């Protein structure tokens, strides 16, 4: 049993599909199937129940998956430690992010600046939802991840890189557009444009809305541009981080919220182990957010 076999097994176990796993690993499916079969022969167990439609882990496969993830994470830690000793002349940094980042974080610029300072570090980026990203950081598949403010597993550290108030966003023709401030209770009869349930901003608003009543969400979106476009056209209002609405968006108005401490925070979460590349990226992200 070698590391490559474990990587092949883990990819199939996570994808639950040989074809998708082969694409993820950039190898042909026949080679992947042969690798997994060889591993099963060496261990003298079946790792997957196979049918014509789907596969699933056997009990032995579930046990091996847990141990394989630990072994692969340990291998990545060893690789990162060696790279750090060489003053980050080589190595990689795997970064995760949710899909909608606030305008205060210019991720392409951040990655470009990091590459200019540390050209020997290979940068990789992966998008996902906040809960999946936490698991990927824990398993070592990601080194760090941008996520909305959340409770993170005890083995992870978190650092706040954005902290801005939430505001009401509405069309310039909306009756509330000229108000100096607005309370959440003033919005009880409004139609809302929200992100989908489970997304960071939606969870934040739902938590603060408890006790006010039922909120009429007419549109559920998955990206900021669509949300603001719908609001601009008067199809609803939205509660958004203040930094998400640019001063030049003339068709929109933002109104501060009164009587609530609702704030939008973005975290960078990472494992507790020291890593020079992670530390350098955290420092650069903090510098960009404060400028």
Backbone as a ProteinNet text record, in pm:
[ID]
protein_1_A
[PRIMARY]
XXXXXXXXXXXXXXXXXXXXXXXXXXXXXXXXXXXXXXXXXXXXXXXXXXXXXXXXXXXXXXXXXXXXXXXXXXXXXXXXXXXXXXXXXXXXXXXXXXXXXXXXXXXXXXXXXXXXXXXXXXXXXXXXXXXXXXXXXXXXXXXXXXXXXXXXXXXXXXXXXXXXXXXXXXXXXXXXXXXXXXXXXXXXXXXXXXXXXXXXXXXXXXXXXXXXXXXXXXXXXXXXXXXXXXXXXXXXXXXXXXXXXXXXXXXXXXXXXXXXXXXXXXXXXXXXXXXXXXXXXXXXXXXXXXX
[TERTIARY]
85.2	0	88.8	66.5	145.1	53.4	116.7	41.7	-49.7	-1.4	-83.2	-211	-198.8	-317.6	-416.9	-366.3	-455.1	-523.4	-447.6	-507.6	-617.4	-593.2	-693.8	-818.2	-796.7	-908.9	-991.2	-924.3	-995	-1076.9	-1021.1	-1094.7	-1222.7	-1214.5	-1334.5	-1434.2	-1385.2	-1473.5	-1545.3	-1479.1	-1540.6	-1635.1	-1599.4	-1684.6	-1796.5	-1775.3	-1867.8	-1897.6	-1791.8	-1808.1	-1668.1	-1640.8	-1508.1	-1474.7	-1572	-1545.1	-1511.4	-1592.7	-1565.8	-1432.5	-1402.3	-1275.1	-1158.3	-1172.9	-1065.8	-1041.2	-1149	-1134.5	-1065.1	-1105.2	-1045.3	-895.9	-855.8	-715.6	-637.5	-709.1	-646.8	-577.5	-644.8	-595.7	-710.3	-679.4	-784.6	-857	-985.1	-1065.9	-1013.6	-963.6	-914.5	-796	-707.8	-594	-640.1	-741.3	-794.7	-859	-939	-1003.5	-899.7	-793	-687.5	-616.6	-594.4	-527	-610.4	-742.2	-829.9	-840	-850.4	-857.4	-729.7	-614.5	-487.1	-481.9	-535	-538.1	-627.1	-741.4	-830.4	-762.7	-687.1	-616.5	-508.6	-435.5	-329.8	-386.4	-502.6	-565	-655.2	-685.2	-771.6	-911	-963.3	-1099.4	-1161.8	-1293.8	-1364.2	-1385.8	-1348	-1360.8	-1489.1	-1545.5	-1666.9	-1767.3	-1893.2	-2001.6	-2029.8	-2017.9	-2035.3	-2163	-2242.6	-2357.5	-2346.4	-2436.9	-2431.8	-2464.7	-2530.6	-2574.7	-2492.4	-2441.6	-2372.5	-2275.8	-2192.1	-2102.6	-2120.4	-2085	-2084.5	-1976.6	-1930.5	-1823.2	-1871.4	-1786.3	-1810.2	-1766.6	-1789.5	-1743.4	-1592.3	-1521.8	-1376.1	-1336.2	-1411.2	-1382.4	-1399.2	-1500.5	-1522.7	-1407.5	-1359.1	-1246.1	-1120.9	-1096.4	-976.9	-984.2	-1102.6	-1115.4	-1072.5	-1115.9	-1078.7	-927.2	-863.2	-719.1	-642.9	-696.2	-629	-625.1	-735.9	-738.5	-633.6	-617.4	-514.7	-375.1	-353.7	-222.2	-188	-284.9	-259.9	-238.8	-314.7	-295.1	-155.7	-109.5	25.3	130.9	107.4	201.6	210.2	93.2	93.6	162.6	143.6	210.2	361.5	408.6	552.3	604.8	529.5	570.6	575.7	476	472.8	587.6	619.7	728.4	861.3	885.3	1009	1015.5	903	900.4	925.2	871.5	890	1036	1105.8	1247.5	1328.1	1284.2	1354.7	1307.4	1260.1	1219.2	1115.3	1023.7	913.4	961.3	1076.1	1122.7	1043.6	986.9	897.3	781.2	680.7	565.6	436.2	329.1	197.9	109.9	10.9	-86.2	-223.9	-304.2	-437.1	-541.3	-613.6	-704	-847.6	-937.3	-1079.2	-1153.5	-1266.9	-1347.8	-1492.9	-1581.8	-1722.5	-1735.3	-1848.3	-1861.3	-1872.4	-1942.1	-1966	-1882.5	-1771.5	-1686.7	-1726	-1706.1	-1737.4	-1637.6	-1675.3	-1587.6	-1460.3	-1459.3	-1338	-1227.4	-1261.7	-1160.7	-1151.1	-1042.3	-1014.8	-926.5	-990.1	-914.7	-815.5	-853.7	-753.7	-630.8	-652.6	-539.4	-456.1	-524	-453.5	-365.3	-419.6	-342.1	-225	-250.4	-144.8	-32.3	-69.2	32.6	113.9	46.5	118	214.9	170	256.1	378.5	359.8	472.3	576.7	530.9	623.4	686.2	606.8	653.6	628.5	703.9	676.4	697	772	795.6	681.1	584.2	469.5	359.8	321.6	213.4	78.7	-0.1	-130.6	-239.8	-332.2	-448.3	-572.8	-683.3	-806.7	-923	-1012.3	-1129.6	-1248.1	-1360.9	-1482.3	-1570.8	-1650.2	-1741.9	-1827.9	-1916.1	-1994.3	-1914.7	-1955.8	-1874.6	-1852.9	-1953.7	-1939.9	-1844.4	-1854.8	-1762.7	-1619.6	-1601.1	-1467.1	-1402.6	-1481.1	-1426.2	-1373.4	-1447.4	-1403.4	-1278.6	-1267	-1149.8	-1024.8	-1042.2	-927.7	-886.8	-983.1	-953.1	-877.3	-919	-857.7	-723.2	-689.5	-562.8	-570.5	-689	-702.1	-691.9	-726	-706.6	-620	-540.9	-459.4	-536.7	-621.3	-703	-822.7	-921.7	-1043.1	-1110.1	-1162.8	-1246.7	-1390.1	-1447.4	-1586.4	-1653.6	-1787.5	-1858.7	-1840.9	-1862.2	-1843.5	-1923	-1857.4	-1919.9	-1838.4	-1898.9	-1824.2	-1739.2	-1611.8	-1523.6	-1482.3	-1447.8	-1403.8	-1287.5	-1276.3	-1176.6	-1033.2	-1009.8	-874.7	-835.3	-927.2	-899.1	-890.1	-811.9	-804.6	-887.2	-934.6	-1005.1	-955.4	-950	-906.1	-1004.8	-1060.1	-1155	-1077.1	-1113	-1045	-1137.4	-1268.9	-1365	-1470.3	-1503.8	-1606.2	-1678.9	-1796.5	-1870.1	-2016.6	-2085.8	-2227.5	-2315.3	-2426.9	-2529.2	-2617.6	-2663.9	-2750	-2865.9	-2967.5	-3078	-3038.1	-3057.4	-3039.2	-3176.3	-3208.6	-3338.4	-3322.9	-3421.4	-3420.2	-3439.4	-3391.2	-3399.7	-3544.5	-3635.7	-3777.4	-3852.8	-3786.2	-3853.2	-3887.5	-4000.6	-4039.5	-3937.2	-3855.5	-3756.5	-3622.7	-3609.7	-3480.3	-3427.4	-3515.5	-3471.3	-3464.1	-3485.8	-3477.7	-3332.6	-3310.1	-3174.7	-3134.7	-3230.8	-3209.5	-3339.2	-3330.2	-3448.9	-3430.7	-3538.1	-3535.3	-3580.6	-3538.8	-3580.7	-3732.5	-3796	-3942	-4010	-3941.9	-3998.4	-4004.9	-3934.7	-3924.9	-4014.3	-4099.9	-4180	-4272.1	-4315.3	-4408.5	-4339.3	-4207.7	-4135.2	-4113.4	-4097.7	-4053.5	-3901.1	-3839.8	-3694.1	-3633.1	-3513.6	-3425.7	-3313.6	-3309.8	-3215.7	-3126.1	-3015.6	-2938.7	-3013.2	-2971.3	-3039.6	-3019.6	-3114.2	-3100.1	-2967.9	-2904.8	-2778.6	-2657.6	-2674.3	-2563.2	-2537.9	-2413.4	-2373.6	-2458.4	-2481.3	-2559.4	-2703.8	-2761.2	-2899.8	-2912.1	-2817.9	-2822.3	-2811.2	-2726.1	-2710.5	-2841.9	-2906.3	-3031.7	-3141.6	-3153	-3256.2	-3240.8	-3116.8	-3092.1	-3139.3	-3112.8	-3154.4	-3304.1	-3363.9	-3505.6	-3596.5	-3545.1	-3627.8	-3703.1	-3831.5	-3914	-3983.7	-3942.4	-4007.1	-4130.4	-4123.7	-4235.4	-4185.3	-4276.2	-4240	-4185.5	-4071.9	-4011.3	-4046.1	-4097.9	-4141.1	-4022.1	-3963.8	-3853.2	-3909.7	-3909.9	-3968.2	-3865.1	-3740.3	-3635.1	-3520.1	-3472.3	-3355.3	-3248.5	-3132.6	-3027	-2899	-2799	-2672	-2553.9	-2581.7	-2471.3	-2514.6	-2416.3	-2442.5	-2495.1	-2440.1	-2480.8	-2629.9	-2680.8	-2823.1	-2906.7	-2862.6	-2936.5	-2953.5	-2843.9	-2851.2	-2928	-2918.5	-2992.9	-3142.9	-3187.6	-3329.8	-3375.8	-3291.4	-3325.5	-3332.3	-3237.1	-3235.8	-3366	-3424.9	-3547.7	-3673.5	-3657.5	-3771.8	-3847.6	-3785.7	-3855	-3845.6	-3774.5	-3763.4	-3651.3	-3635.5	-3525.4	-3430.9	-3314.3	-3217.2	-3140.1	-3097	-3002.4	-2866.5	-2771	-2641.6	-2529.2	-2407.2	-2291.9	-2273.6	-2245.1	-2233.1	-2134.5	-2026.9	-1922.6	-1965.8	-2078.2	-2121.2	-2183.9	-2225.4	-2288	-2187.3	-2147.5	-2048.1	-2112.9	-2038.4	-2095.3	-2151.4	-2098.1	-2141.8	-2270.9	-2330.3	-2455.2	-2572.5	-2597.1	-2691.7	-2834.4	-2869.1	-3007.2	-3036.9	-2935.4	-2953.3	-2933.1	-3001.5	-2978.4	-2949.2	-2860.7	-2837.8	-2878.7	-2943.5	-2993.2	-2940	-2873.5	-2822	-2935.5	-2902	-2999	-2990.4	-3105.6	-3113.7	-3158.7	-3098.5	-3143	-3095.4	-2991.2	-2938.4	-2788.2	-2719.1	-2573.9	-2539.5	-2629.7	-2604.5	-2484.7	-2380.2	-2259.2	-2221	-2159.2	-2113.2	-1963.2	-1921.9	-1779.3	-1733.2	-1614.5	-1551.1	-1428.4	-1416.3	-1305.1	-1209.5	-1086.4	-993.8	-970	-1005.4	-982	-869.6	-792.8	-678.5	-647.2	-565.1	-528.2	-433.4	-422.4	-341.6	-191.2	-150	-7.8	53.7	175.4	242.9	284.3	268.9	305.1	342.3	462.4	512.1	427.3	385.2	305.9	169.6	106.8	-22.2	-6.9	97.6	119.4	139.5	214.6	239	110.3	26.3	-100.1	-193.8	-200.2	-284.2	-243.3	-111.7	-63.6	-99.3	-86.8	-118	-267.9	-350.9	-496.4	-538.1	-479	-510.8	-469.8	-355.2	-307.8	-402.4	-448	-539.3	-672.2	-725.8	-854.7	-849.3	-733.2	-721.6	-688.5	-651.6	-610.9	-729.3
-118.9	0	123.9	215.4	337.5	460.2	576.4	701.4	721.7	687.7	708.5	624.5	500.6	416.7	479.1	533.6	599.5	721	798.2	914.3	870.9	764.4	713.5	666.4	591.8	540.6	655	756.9	869.3	945.4	965.4	1037.7	963.3	831.2	753.7	758.2	746.7	747.3	880.8	990.3	1121.6	1152.7	1109.2	1134.8	1032.5	911.7	798.6	771.5	787.1	768.5	757.7	647.8	627.4	728.6	759.8	852.5	991.4	1042.1	1175.9	1178.8	1071.1	1064.7	1064.8	993.9	990.4	1129.1	1203.7	1340	1427.7	1414	1493	1465.8	1337.8	1298.8	1313.9	1341.1	1356.5	1227.3	1113.3	985.2	914.9	812.6	738.6	649.1	624.8	548.8	406.2	345.8	208.7	198.9	298.2	299.9	318.6	402.6	424	296	229.8	105.2	-0.4	-9.1	-106.4	-76	51.5	91.2	52.3	80.4	45.9	-105.7	-176.7	-323	-380.7	-325.3	-370.3	-347.4	-232.8	-203.9	-304	-335.6	-435.4	-571.8	-609.3	-737.7	-739.5	-629	-621.9	-630.3	-567.4	-567.6	-688.9	-759.3	-878.2	-843.7	-729.5	-688	-617.1	-607.6	-523.7	-386.7	-283.6	-147.3	-80.2	-128.5	-70.3	-179.5	-149.8	-228	-166.7	-243	-192.5	-248.1	-160.5	-201.8	-130.5	-159	-93.4	54.6	96.1	235.6	319.3	257.5	337.2	249.9	315.2	245.4	303.8	228.2	277.9	204.9	266.3	209.4	88.8	-10.6	-119.2	-72.7	-155.3	-120.2	-104.7	-194.6	-183.1	-54.6	-16.6	106	229.6	231	344.4	360	246.8	251.3	302.1	250.9	293.1	440.7	490.5	631.2	721.9	690.3	772.5	775.8	658.9	652.1	711.3	692.8	745.1	897.4	959.9	1106	1158	1088.3	1127.4	1111.1	999.9	974.7	1078.1	1111.2	1209.8	1348.8	1380.9	1510.5	1518.3	1408.2	1405.8	1422.4	1360.9	1374.2	1519.1	1585.3	1724.8	1814.8	1784	1863.1	1849.7	1728.6	1707.5	1787	1785.6	1859.6	2009.6	2058.7	2202.4	2241.8	2154.9	2185.7	2196	2103.7	2108.4	2235.8	2270.1	2391.1	2515.6	2516.7	2632.8	2650.2	2540	2545.7	2607.3	2585	2640.6	2783.1	2852.1	2992.8	3011.9	2917.2	2925.3	2937.9	2881.6	2883.2	2786	2684.5	2591.7	2560.6	2496.1	2457.2	2495.4	2478.1	2512.1	2568.4	2645.7	2701.8	2680.9	2599	2564.8	2647.5	2731.5	2830.3	2799.3	2804.7	2787	2917.3	2929.9	3050.8	3021.6	3089.2	3088.2	3169.5	3158.6	3219	3370.7	3426.8	3571.6	3637	3695.7	3768.9	3916.2	3986.4	4129.8	4206.2	4326.8	4405.7	4448.9	4442.3	4476.3	4374.4	4254.3	4152.9	4136.8	4182.9	4164.3	4040.8	3924.7	3799.5	3787.6	3820.4	3813.3	3900.1	4020.7	4108.2	4049.4	3989.9	3930.5	3814.9	3729.8	3616.8	3666	3769.7	3824.7	3883.4	3956.9	4017	3908.1	3803.5	3695.9	3627.6	3603	3537.2	3622.8	3753.8	3842.3	3838.4	3823.8	3821.3	3683.2	3578.5	3441	3360.1	3385.8	3320.1	3168.2	3119	2975.9	2896.6	2964.5	2896.7	2881	2756.2	2730.3	2755.5	2844.1	2878.8	2797.1	2747.5	2676.4	2732.7	2735.9	2795.4	2700.1	2691.6	2605.6	2673.8	2683.4	2741.3	2632.1	2669.4	2574.1	2643	2568.1	2628.7	2622.9	2703.2	2723.4	2595	2507.6	2385.9	2288	2276.3	2189.5	2240.2	2370.7	2427.7	2397.9	2402.7	2370.8	2228.1	2135.2	1996.8	1978.6	2053	2042.1	2098.5	2204.2	2255.9	2155.2	2097	1996.5	1877.4	1831.3	1712.1	1741.3	1868.8	1903.7	1925.9	1911.3	1936.7	2086	2169.5	2313.6	2360.3	2465	2522.1	2626.9	2700.7	2803.4	2832.9	2902	2929.9	3056.9	3134.9	3250.3	3201.4	3231.8	3194.3	3306.6	3319.3	3412	3369.4	3462.7	3436.4	3313	3218.8	3093.5	3030.6	2936	2855.1	2756.9	2748.5	2657.6	2544.4	2428.5	2316.4	2356.4	2291.1	2329.9	2317.6	2234.4	2217	2327.4	2419.1	2526.5	2661.2	2749.5	2888.6	2973	3086.9	3178.8	3320.4	3396.8	3536.2	3622.3	3724.3	3814.3	3907.1	3908.2	3995.4	4105.4	4090	4195	4203.5	4324.9	4346.5	4476.6	4465	4583.6	4571.7	4684.7	4678.8	4633.7	4573	4542.2	4664.6	4686.3	4801	4753.6	4837	4812.2	4861.4	4778.6	4820.1	4822.6	4932.7	4944.6	5033.1	5030.2	5115.6	5261.5	5353.5	5496.6	5542.6	5468.8	5506.1	5446.5	5367.3	5301.2	5404.9	5390	5486.9	5502.4	5400	5407.7	5465.7	5495.6	5535.3	5664.6	5754.6	5883.7	5886.1	5770.6	5765.8	5775.1	5835.1	5840.7	5705.9	5639.8	5507.5	5429.6	5298.1	5214.8	5099.8	5063.9	4951.1	4824.6	4709.1	4583.3	4571.1	4620.1	4610.1	4691.9	4794.7	4874.9	4795.4	4682.6	4604.7	4482.2	4471.8	4350	4322.9	4425.9	4407.1	4408	4415.4	4425	4287.5	4286.7	4168.4	4170.7	4055.5	4049.9	3972.5	4017.2	3941.6	3887.3	3755.9	3693.2	3593.9	3562.5	3446.5	3320.3	3208.2	3082.7	3041.4	2964	2918	2844.1	2869.6	2805.9	2889.7	2988.9	3077.3	3171.3	3219.4	3296	3418.3	3501.6	3623.5	3590.1	3489.2	3449.2	3401.5	3320.2	3269.7	3383.8	3481.7	3597.2	3673.9	3702.6	3779.1	3700.2	3571.9	3489.2	3488.2	3485.6	3482.5	3612.4	3726.2	3854	3878.9	3810.4	3833.1	3759.5	3666.3	3589.2	3683.2	3662.5	3745.3	3858.5	3888.9	3997.5	3947.2	3823.9	3768.3	3696.6	3674.7	3606.3	3706.3	3672.5	3759	3704.4	3791.5	3749.4	3752.1	3636.1	3625.1	3583.3	3674.9	3650.6	3596.4	3632	3587.9	3531.2	3414.2	3351.8	3335.7	3394.8	3397.1	3336.4	3321.9	3265.2	3354.2	3476.6	3567.8	3711	3791.8	3929.3	4016	3997.8	4082.9	4069.5	3945.3	3924.6	3984.4	3968.3	4023.4	4174.6	4245.1	4390.8	4436.4	4360.2	4396.7	4388.9	4287.3	4274.2	4387.7	4423.9	4533.8	4665.2	4687.8	4811.1	4831	4721.6	4727.7	4727.7	4743.7	4758.9	4630.7	4515.8	4388.3	4340.5	4411.3	4376.6	4457.1	4439.3	4502.3	4392.4	4432.3	4334.2	4393.1	4307.2	4344.2	4291.6	4383.5	4347.7	4410.9	4354.9	4424.7	4560.3	4661.5	4797.6	4804.5	4726.9	4732.9	4671.9	4600.1	4535.6	4632	4748.3	4846.5	4957.3	4969.2	5069.7	5207.1	5313.7	5449.4	5483.6	5425.1	5459.9	5395.1	5308.5	5241.8	5336.2	5426.5	5536.3	5487.9	5370.6	5323	5261.9	5253.3	5192.8	5295.7	5274	5349.6	5251.6	5292.8	5214.7	5298.1	5233.6	5302.3	5226.9	5297.1	5229.9	5168.6	5059.9	4994.4	5051.6	5066.2	5121.8	5012.3	5013.3	4921.4	4778.7	4756.4	4621.5	4629.4	4529.5	4520.4	4423	4407.5	4312.1	4358.3	4275.5	4305.1	4182.6	4207.9	4098.8	4083.5	3964.4	3938.2	3824.9	3841	3738.1	3685.8	3553.7	3489.7	3426.4	3414.3	3319.9	3211.6	3088.5	2979.4	2890.3	2837.8	2754.7	2663	2562.7	2471.7	2540.6	2485.9	2547.6	2536.6	2434.2	2413.1	2533.9	2570.1	2683.6	2649.5	2742.8	2725.9	2862.2	2873.8	3003.9	3062.7	2978.6	3030.1	3079	3003.2	3044.9	3176.6	3186.6	3309.6	3428.8	3408.1	3517.2	3559.5	3463.5	3496.5	3569.1	3524.3	3590.9	3736.3	3761.3	3897.9	3984.8	3928.8	4005.8	4033.5	3935.4	3955.9	4063.6	4063.5	4164.3	4303.9	4309.9	4438.4	4492.3	4405	4450.3	4498.1	4424.6	4458.8	4593	4626.9	4751.7	4872.3	4847.4	4959.8	5021.5
0	0	0	-94.9	-100.5	-99.1	-94.6	-83.7	-204.2	-323.6	-443	-437.4	-388.9	-375.6	-277.7	-167	-70.9	-133	-211.3	-277.7	-374	-447	-539.7	-464.3	-356	-277.1	-219	-162.7	-100.3	-204.3	-323.5	-427.6	-465.3	-481.7	-514.9	-399.6	-275.9	-159.2	-143.8	-177.9	-163	-279.2	-399.1	-514.8	-527.7	-470	-485.5	-633.1	-713.8	-857.4	-918.5	-989.1	-1044.1	-1153.8	-1239.4	-1349.2	-1297.2	-1202	-1146.9	-1073.4	-1001.3	-929.4	-1027.4	-1139.7	-1239.1	-1297.8	-1325.6	-1376.6	-1272.9	-1146.7	-1037.9	-1025.8	-1044.8	-1031.2	-1161.6	-1270.7	-1401.5	-1445.8	-1425.7	-1474.1	-1545.2	-1621.9	-1690.2	-1589.8	-1616	-1520.9	-1502.4	-1609.3	-1597	-1501.3	-1504.9	-1412.5	-1269.1	-1250.7	-1116	-1063	-1145.1	-1102.4	-1068.1	-1149.4	-1122.6	-991.4	-963.1	-838.6	-717.6	-722.9	-610.3	-594.7	-705.1	-698.9	-639.5	-677.9	-622.1	-471.7	-427	-284.1	-210.3	-268.2	-207.1	-197.8	-299.4	-297	-190.2	-176.9	-75.8	65.3	86.6	219.5	240.7	132.2	137.2	189.6	145.4	181.9	63	62.3	-33.6	30	-40.3	10.7	-36.5	-148.9	-203.7	-240.8	-216.7	-274.8	-411.8	-517	-652.2	-713.4	-773.5	-854	-987.5	-1077.4	-1208.7	-1200	-1092.6	-1082.9	-984.8	-879.4	-778.9	-700.3	-621.9	-530.8	-391.7	-292.1	-154.7	-77.3	29	109.6	189.4	200.7	294.8	433	533.6	668.9	671.2	602.1	594.6	522.9	418.7	346.4	433.1	516.9	606.4	704.5	757.9	851.3	780.6	658.8	585.8	548.7	513	475.6	589.9	710	826.1	843.4	834.9	855.2	736.5	617	497.8	499.5	542.2	550.1	647.8	761	858.1	800.1	728.2	670	563.7	478.1	373.1	431.2	536.7	602.9	663.5	723.7	782.1	673.2	558.3	447.3	400.1	389.9	345.7	448	576.5	679.9	667.9	639	622.6	502.7	393.9	274.6	301.9	374.8	405	498.5	594.3	686.9	614	522.2	445.3	361.4	296.8	214.9	299	421.6	508.9	548	572.1	607.9	494.2	373	257.3	226.2	328.1	312.3	203	193.3	97.9	-46.1	-74.9	-213.4	-299.5	-236.4	-304.7	-210.9	-262.6	-181.4	-250	-179.9	-235.7	-125.5	-166	-73.7	-134.2	-67.5	-118.3	-43.5	-117	-58.2	-98.7	-2.3	-28.9	-8.3	-74	-57.5	-90.9	-20.7	-61	-188.3	-254.2	-386.4	-384.8	-286.8	-285.7	-176.9	-216.9	-124	-125	-11.8	-10.2	-95.4	-135.6	-220.8	-147.6	-14.8	58.8	36.2	-10.6	-39.6	-190.4	-245.7	-388.3	-399.6	-410.5	-406.6	-522.4	-646.6	-753.9	-725.3	-674	-641.4	-528.5	-428.9	-316.6	-362.3	-448.6	-500.4	-586	-667	-750.8	-666.9	-561.6	-474	-403.5	-356.5	-287.6	-383.7	-506.1	-604.6	-637	-642.5	-671.9	-561.3	-436.7	-322.9	-306.2	-329.5	-309	-436.8	-541.8	-670.1	-666.9	-570.2	-563.8	-504.3	-443.3	-382.6	-487.2	-513.5	-607.7	-540.5	-597.6	-542.3	-609.2	-528.4	-580.2	-511.6	-585.6	-534.4	-557.8	-457.8	-469.1	-402.7	-474.5	-417.9	-359.7	-259.9	-199.3	-96.1	-28.8	78.9	208.4	304.6	424.8	504.9	511.4	589.9	522	390.1	317.3	329.6	324.9	333	468	575	707.4	710.4	653	648.8	565.3	455.6	369.1	436.2	517.1	592.5	699.4	766.6	869.2	811.5	694.9	635.5	571.1	556.5	494.8	345.6	285.4	141.9	111.1	207.3	195.7	312.1	287.8	394.6	473.6	405.4	470.8	382.2	438.9	361.7	411.7	315.9	347.2	368.3	483.7	511	588.8	578.7	666.4	811.4	902.8	1045.6	1087.3	1152.8	1192.2	1304.5	1374.2	1469	1389.9	1424	1352	1445.1	1391.1	1475.5	1564.4	1680	1780.9	1730.5	1629.6	1577.5	1479.3	1451.9	1358.1	1429.1	1371.5	1414.8	1318.7	1366.1	1277.8	1301.8	1194.1	1203.3	1125	1190.4	1124	1031.7	903.6	807.8	755.1	773.2	735.9	845.6	886.3	989.1	954.2	891	846.1	889.3	906.7	944.4	828.9	862.3	762.8	744.7	620.6	591.5	504.4	497.2	405.2	266.4	165.9	26.6	-40.2	-104.8	-172	-295.2	-380.9	-499.8	-459	-542.2	-509.4	-500.7	-564.3	-563.2	-445.1	-363.9	-251.9	-144	-74.8	29.2	141	165.8	273.5	227	100.1	45.4	105.8	148.7	201.8	353.8	417.7	564.7	609.7	728.2	785.5	844.6	908.5	965.8	952.9	968	962.6	1061.5	1131.1	1223.6	1151.4	1200.9	1138.3	1138.7	1245	1252.3	1143.3	1090.7	981.3	850.8	847.2	723.4	724.4	825.5	842	724.1	653.8	542.4	406.7	406.2	279	214.6	83.4	10.5	1.7	27.7	35.1	-81.4	-117.8	-207.2	-120	-103	-10.4	-82.5	-16.4	-58.7	-15.5	-66.3	-38.3	107.4	164.3	303.1	322.9	438.1	468.8	434	343.2	310	428	440	557.8	584.7	480.9	500.4	536.3	472.1	501	645.3	690.7	828.8	928.9	898.5	986.6	998.5	886.4	887.9	959.1	927.9	991.9	1143.3	1189.5	1334.4	1400.5	1337.6	1394.6	1375.6	1279.7	1251.2	1348.3	1425.8	1517.6	1612	1626.7	1713.8	1642	1518.2	1444.3	1371.1	1323.5	1247.4	1124.1	1031.4	907.7	807.3	746.8	646.4	508.6	422.3	289	193.3	169.4	74.5	-60.3	-155.3	-287.4	-385.9	-364.7	-456.6	-374.2	-411.8	-349.1	-455.6	-432.2	-533.5	-475.5	-562.1	-518.6	-555.2	-600.1	-629.1	-601.8	-566.3	-524.6	-639	-757.9	-870.9	-899.7	-898.5	-923.4	-811.3	-688.2	-574.8	-589.5	-615	-623.7	-748	-856.8	-978.4	-954.4	-881.9	-850.3	-758.5	-663	-572.1	-649.7	-739.7	-819.4	-895.6	-939.3	-1019.1	-934.3	-805.4	-717	-688.6	-712.6	-691.6	-547.4	-465.4	-324.2	-261.6	-130.5	-58	-11.6	37.2	85.8	201.9	291.2	395.8	352.7	338.3	280.8	361	352.4	410.1	343.4	422.5	369.7	253.4	261.5	158.8	26.8	22.3	-101.5	-201.9	-157	-246.5	-273.6	-399.3	-436.7	-449.9	-418.4	-426.1	-563.5	-669.5	-803.5	-848.2	-765.5	-804	-776.7	-872.6	-852.4	-832.7	-883.5	-872.3	-736.3	-649.7	-517.4	-408.2	-297.5	-175.7	-62.6	26.4	147.6	267.5	363	482.2	604.6	698.5	818.2	900.8	970.7	1057.7	1198.4	1260.3	1395.6	1492.1	1612.7	1717	1700	1621	1604.3	1583	1630.6	1612.9	1500.5	1404.8	1296.7	1213.4	1212.5	1136.3	1054	942	856.1	872.6	908.9	931.5	840.7	786.3	705.3	778.8	783.3	852.3	753	793.7	734.2	838.2	806.4	902	851.2	947.1	912.8	1030	1006.9	1114.6	1211.7	1332.1	1436.2	1409.5	1332.1	1308.7	1238.5	1279.7	1218.5	1075.8	987.7	848	793.1	738.3	695.2	583.2	487.4	375.8	423.7	514.3	570	644.9	728.6	804.4	711.3	603.1	508.5	439	404.5	338.3	434.2	559.9	658.4	676.6	682.9	701.4	580.7	460.5	341	331.1	367.9	365.5	464.2	583.2	684.1	635.6	567.7	515.6	409	319.8	214.5	274	372.9	431	503.8	557.7	635.1	548.6	421.4	335.3	263.2
[MASK]
+++++++++++++++++++++++++++++++++++++++++++++++++++++++++++++++++++++++++++++++++++++++++++++++++++++++++++++++++++++++++++++++++++++++++++++++++++++++++++++++++++++++++++++++++++++++++++++++++++++++++++++++++++++++++++++++++++++++++++++++++++++++++++++++++++++++++++++++++++++++++++++++++++

